[in-house]
Amino acid sequence: MQLKVVTTKPTKSNVDMVAVGVAEGKLTKAAGLTSFAKGIREWAVARAKEQGFEGKRGQTLELALPGSSSPHWLLLVGLGKGPHPVAACRELGFRAVSAVRRQSTLYIALPATTGQELQVAATSALLGTYRYDAYRTASAPRKSKLRSIQLGVIAEIPDSKQAIHRATVIADATAKARDLVNMPPNDLTPTALAETAKSWAKELGLTCKVLGKAQLQKERMELFLAVSRGSAQAPQLIHTVYAPKGAKKKVVLVGKGLTFDAGGLCIKPAKSMVDMKCDMGGAATTLGAMHAIAQLGLPIEVHAIVGAAENMTGASAYRPGDVFKARSGKTVEIINTDAEGRLVLADVLDYACELKPDVIVDHATLTGACMVALGHHTAGLFSNRSELAEQYKEAACLAGESFWQLPLDRDLRKVLDSPIADLKHCGDGYGGSITAALFLEEFVGQCPWVHNDIAGPAFLDSAHKDQPKGGTGFGVATAVAFVEQLASQEV
């Protein structure tokens, strides 16, 4: 996709279509229409009113412009009431590209005046072109013909090249994460995920090591290994390292990588199992963020560590009532084999702590309880440092992703007490996302830590705003923005 920033007026840009943002109730005042002749503006307003277009968020209206000169089409995009400039640019970029079907060149008349506004418009426009059709054949739906996007701004934006570069990198990383989540589990096994990570690392000049079953046994990762016991697929711990010269801080990104989760012996109902290829969404976010961080050359040492496994029902599958020793030495009584992600993460977090990072950030499609609490579109955020939680929420705001902080309510810790082991791995069902986070906290010690339960927004049954059906790549942009914040604090 060719993407460039222009100050040329849309009527002088030789494009097939011009997209204009319209705030609700402000059709006649839409700034993007001012470069058109008065007669065209009045005609467009009249057609829009006839079609019931009011500028409500999500509304789009495609109009064939009279005459034979370029542009041939006008696309009106509703932005809703009083949109913030950043939100307006994000909505306009995504909706404009998503609405294109027959045109190959598009001009988006942006209200952008800053690099951030330009960047979010470019990112959303690029992600608007995303399609996952790797497994489609002759029955594939007709692809968009769009090949070139011009982002029209009123005046030069000094850091526009940097904004476009960052947008391109983040959009690409998010798309890569989406692809991983969307890939069927017969192809994306733990080994295949490890091979992908190694391939990306080689491409970016990073180091990547993979620990197989024998090495995990040497690392004393009994919890991790227990989860994989019922599967014919070997577990893999993936450890990718980006270590630029002069880095003064170290961040570890940790991802849950259950490439398929049948629930183990506490087997899931068939309907609940259909989309369980998405249970490696945390791993996809972790690897996607790492890809972007390395591409942007951020001056922070970053480790991406993924625990990849399948949770199946084979003859050797672990059982409710079993007790295993974690890498940290704590013994854990198994209660529900479908609460497997926290077991994998417990050993991986302990491994991550030995790197002595300034902060650990984990992403995991961890609990249905988080979806009950926050719905499909918001991730639960936990942290053992209040200042870290605030920093992460600020990064999420910049990235346009929805996180909500939930408490590490230690009054609930008692439900993890076991009569025969150091602790149980899940509680009584109440406050399930909180007790899962409290379990993980047992394995991070004093290390500063952020836990993101992305069970809802990592995979969607239907498209929502700028996120597609299926894998969304949720969390990539926020993780990158957070690491960028840490990098700016070093200066």
URHU-V133512 format. One record per residue. SS is DSSP state (A for helix, B for strand, O for the rest). PHI is phi in radians with two decimals (none if undefined). OMEGA is omega as a letter, one per 20 degrees, with the letter a starting at -180 (NA if undefined). Layout:
ss->{SS & SS}
phi->{PHI & PHI}
omega->{OMEGA & OMEGA}
This chain:
ss->{O & B & B & B & B & B & O & O & O & A & A & A & O & O & O & O & B & B & B & B & B & B & B & O & O & O & A & A & A & O & A & A & A & O & O & O & O & A & A & A & A & A & A & A & A & A & A & A & A & A & O & O & O & O & O & O & O & O & O & B & B & B & B & B & O & O & O & O & O & O & O & O & B & B & B & B & B & B & B & B & O & O & O & O & A & A & A & A & A & A & A & A & A & A & A & A & A & A & A & O & O & O & O & O & B & B & B & B & B & O & O & O & O & O & A & A & A & A & A & A & A & A & A & A & A & A & A & A & O & O & O & O & O & O & O & O & O & O & O & O & O & O & O & O & O & O & O & B & B & B & B & B & O & O & O & O & O & O & O & A & A & A & A & A & A & A & A & A & A & A & A & A & A & A & A & A & A & A & A & A & A & A & O & O & O & O & O & O & O & A & A & A & A & A & A & A & A & A & A & A & A & A & A & A & O & O & B & B & B & B & B & O & A & A & A & A & A & A & O & O & O & A & A & A & A & A & A & A & O & O & O & O & O & O & O & B & B & B & B & B & B & B & O & O & O & O & O & O & O & B & B & B & B & B & B & B & B & B & B & B & B & O & O & O & O & O & O & O & O & A & A & A & A & O & O & A & A & A & A & A & A & A & A & A & A & A & A & A & A & A & A & A & A & A & A & A & O & O & O & O & B & B & B & B & B & B & B & B & B & B & B & O & O & O & O & O & O & O & O & O & O & O & B & B & B & O & O & O & O & O & B & B & B & O & O & O & O & O & O & O & A & A & A & A & A & A & A & A & A & A & A & A & A & O & O & O & O & O & B & B & B & B & B & B & O & O & O & A & A & A & A & A & A & A & O & O & O & O & B & B & B & B & B & O & O & A & A & A & A & A & A & A & A & A & A & A & A & A & A & O & O & O & B & B & B & O & O & O & O & A & A & A & A & A & A & A & O & O & O & O & O & O & B & B & O & O & O & O & O & O & O & A & A & A & A & A & A & A & A & A & A & O & O & O & O & O & O & O & B & B & B & B & B & O & O & O & O & O & B & B & O & O & O & B & O & O & B & O & O & B & B & O & O & O & O & A & A & A & A & A & A & A & A & A & A & A & A & A & A & A & O}
phi->{none & -1.47 & -2.32 & -2.57 & -1.70 & -2.33 & -1.89 & -1.14 & -1.17 & -1.03 & -1.26 & -1.96 & -1.75 & 0.92 & -2.14 & -1.33 & -2.42 & -2.03 & -1.83 & -2.22 & -1.47 & -2.29 & -1.27 & -1.04 & 1.36 & -2.11 & -0.99 & -1.27 & -1.88 & -1.08 & -1.06 & -1.16 & -1.56 & -1.15 & -1.41 & -1.43 & -1.09 & -0.96 & -1.09 & -1.19 & -1.07 & -1.13 & -1.10 & -1.12 & -1.11 & -1.12 & -1.12 & -1.10 & -1.13 & -1.07 & -1.53 & 1.35 & -1.41 & -2.10 & 1.54 & -1.13 & -1.03 & 1.68 & -1.26 & -2.39 & -2.48 & -1.75 & -2.15 & -1.44 & -1.28 & -1.20 & 1.66 & -1.86 & -1.44 & -1.36 & -1.36 & -1.65 & -2.36 & -2.13 & -2.02 & -1.67 & -2.11 & -1.27 & -1.94 & 1.46 & -1.45 & 0.79 & -1.17 & -1.11 & -0.93 & -1.16 & -1.12 & -1.10 & -1.16 & -1.13 & -1.12 & -1.13 & -1.05 & -1.25 & -1.09 & -1.08 & -1.19 & -1.14 & -1.45 & -1.26 & -2.26 & -1.79 & -1.67 & -1.87 & -2.25 & -2.33 & -1.97 & -1.90 & -1.40 & -1.60 & -1.51 & -1.26 & -2.21 & -2.22 & -1.09 & -1.12 & -1.11 & -1.12 & -1.10 & -1.17 & -1.13 & -1.15 & -1.07 & -1.18 & -1.14 & -1.11 & -1.24 & -1.16 & -1.52 & -1.16 & -2.46 & -1.88 & -2.30 & -1.06 & -1.89 & -1.51 & -2.07 & -1.18 & -1.52 & -1.08 & -1.16 & -1.09 & -1.36 & -1.11 & -1.55 & -1.06 & -2.19 & -2.48 & -2.17 & -1.86 & -1.71 & -1.51 & -2.14 & -1.21 & -2.43 & -0.99 & -1.88 & -0.92 & -1.79 & -1.14 & -1.12 & -1.13 & -1.10 & -1.20 & -1.10 & -1.11 & -1.08 & -1.12 & -1.15 & -1.20 & -1.10 & -1.12 & -1.15 & -1.14 & -1.11 & -1.10 & -1.12 & -1.06 & -1.02 & -1.08 & -1.17 & -1.36 & -1.15 & -1.14 & -1.24 & -1.23 & -1.76 & -1.63 & -1.44 & -0.96 & -1.16 & -1.13 & -1.10 & -1.12 & -1.13 & -1.10 & -1.06 & -1.14 & -1.13 & -1.10 & -1.09 & -1.10 & -1.05 & -1.70 & 1.30 & -1.77 & -1.68 & -2.58 & -2.08 & -2.20 & -1.74 & -1.56 & -1.01 & -1.09 & -1.26 & -1.15 & -1.14 & -1.14 & -1.40 & 1.13 & -1.58 & -1.17 & -1.16 & -1.00 & -1.15 & -1.04 & -1.06 & -1.49 & -1.08 & -1.51 & -1.95 & -1.37 & -1.54 & -1.28 & -1.24 & -2.44 & -1.78 & -1.83 & -2.31 & -1.83 & -2.23 & -2.02 & -2.31 & -1.22 & -1.11 & 1.42 & -1.11 & -1.88 & -2.27 & -2.33 & -2.12 & -2.01 & -1.73 & -2.08 & -2.29 & -1.35 & -2.14 & -1.39 & -1.19 & -2.77 & -2.23 & -1.46 & 1.68 & 1.16 & -1.12 & -1.49 & -1.05 & -1.30 & -1.08 & -0.97 & -1.12 & -1.35 & -1.59 & -0.98 & -1.77 & -1.33 & -1.14 & -1.40 & -1.31 & -1.85 & -1.02 & -1.14 & -1.15 & -1.08 & -1.10 & -1.09 & -1.24 & -1.12 & -1.08 & -1.06 & -1.03 & -1.19 & -1.06 & -1.17 & -1.11 & -1.41 & 1.15 & -1.19 & -1.46 & -2.36 & -1.29 & -2.26 & -1.98 & -1.93 & -2.17 & -2.16 & -1.72 & -1.90 & -2.85 & -1.98 & -1.98 & -2.11 & -2.09 & -1.11 & -1.05 & -1.73 & -1.02 & -1.25 & -2.15 & -1.04 & 1.74 & -1.13 & -2.24 & -2.24 & -1.69 & -1.24 & -1.00 & -1.28 & 1.82 & -1.31 & -1.66 & -2.26 & -1.53 & -1.44 & -1.90 & -2.36 & -1.22 & -1.52 & -1.81 & -1.51 & -1.05 & -1.18 & -1.22 & -1.06 & -1.13 & -1.00 & -1.24 & -1.21 & -1.13 & -1.09 & -1.05 & -1.13 & -1.09 & -1.17 & -1.37 & 0.94 & -1.38 & -1.29 & -2.79 & -1.92 & -2.16 & -1.97 & -2.18 & -2.70 & -1.39 & -1.61 & -2.39 & -1.15 & -1.07 & -1.18 & -1.20 & -1.10 & -1.30 & -2.06 & 1.47 & -1.48 & -2.00 & -2.24 & -1.60 & -1.51 & -2.06 & -2.25 & -2.75 & -1.60 & -2.38 & -1.10 & -1.18 & -1.17 & -1.04 & -1.14 & -1.10 & -1.23 & -1.14 & -1.13 & -1.09 & -1.10 & -1.10 & -1.12 & -1.45 & 1.33 & -1.98 & -1.75 & -2.16 & -2.33 & -1.32 & -1.96 & -1.45 & -1.49 & -1.32 & -1.27 & -1.17 & -1.55 & -1.05 & -1.12 & -1.26 & -1.64 & -1.22 & -1.97 & -1.32 & -2.20 & -2.33 & -1.13 & -2.87 & -1.59 & -1.68 & -2.68 & -1.80 & -1.70 & 1.78 & -1.45 & 1.04 & -1.04 & -1.22 & -1.27 & -1.17 & -1.13 & -1.16 & -1.12 & -1.09 & -1.08 & -1.05 & -1.07 & -2.00 & -1.88 & 1.01 & -1.70 & -1.20 & -1.01 & -2.59 & -2.16 & -2.02 & -2.03 & -1.60 & -1.82 & -0.97 & -1.29 & -1.39 & -1.23 & -2.61 & -2.04 & -1.34 & -2.64 & -1.08 & -2.50 & 0.93 & -1.68 & -1.89 & -1.45 & -1.12 & 1.57 & -1.13 & -1.89 & 1.23 & -1.02 & 1.74 & -1.07 & -1.09 & -1.19 & -1.05 & -1.16 & -1.08 & -1.14 & -1.14 & -1.09 & -1.03 & -1.09 & -1.13 & -1.21 & -1.29 & -1.36 & -1.21}
omega->{r & a & r & r & a & r & r & r & a & a & r & a & r & r & r & a & r & r & a & r & a & r & a & a & a & a & a & a & a & a & a & a & a & a & r & r & a & a & r & r & a & r & a & r & a & r & a & r & r & a & r & r & a & a & r & a & r & r & r & r & a & a & r & a & r & a & a & a & r & i & a & a & r & r & r & a & r & a & a & a & r & a & r & a & r & r & r & r & r & a & a & a & a & a & a & a & a & a & a & r & a & a & r & r & a & r & r & a & a & r & a & r & a & r & a & r & r & a & a & r & a & r & a & r & r & r & r & r & a & r & r & a & a & a & r & r & a & a & a & r & a & a & r & r & a & a & a & r & r & r & a & r & a & a & r & r & a & a & a & a & r & a & a & r & a & r & a & a & a & r & r & a & r & r & r & r & r & a & a & a & a & a & a & a & r & r & r & r & r & r & r & r & r & r & r & r & r & r & r & a & r & r & a & a & r & r & r & r & a & r & r & a & a & a & r & r & r & r & r & a & a & r & r & a & a & a & a & a & a & a & r & a & a & r & a & r & a & a & r & a & r & a & r & r & r & a & a & r & a & r & r & r & a & a & r & a & r & a & r & a & r & a & a & a & r & a & r & r & a & a & a & a & a & a & a & r & a & a & r & r & r & r & r & r & a & a & r & r & r & r & a & a & r & r & a & r & a & a & r & r & a & r & r & a & a & r & a & a & r & r & a & a & a & a & a & a & r & a & r & a & r & r & r & r & r & r & a & a & r & r & a & r & r & a & a & a & r & r & a & a & a & r & r & a & a & r & a & r & r & r & a & a & a & r & a & a & r & r & r & r & r & r & a & r & a & a & r & r & r & r & r & a & a & r & a & a & a & r & r & a & r & r & r & r & a & a & r & r & r & r & a & r & r & r & r & r & r & a & a & r & a & r & r & a & r & a & r & a & a & r & r & a & a & a & r & r & r & r & a & a & r & r & r & a & r & a & a & r & r & a & a & r & r & a & r & r & r & r & r & a & r & a & r & r & a & a & r & a & r & r & a & r & a & a & a & a & a & a & a & r & r & a & r & a & a & r & a & r & a & a & a & a & a & r & a & a & r & r & r & r & r & r & r & r & r & r & a & r & a & a & NA}
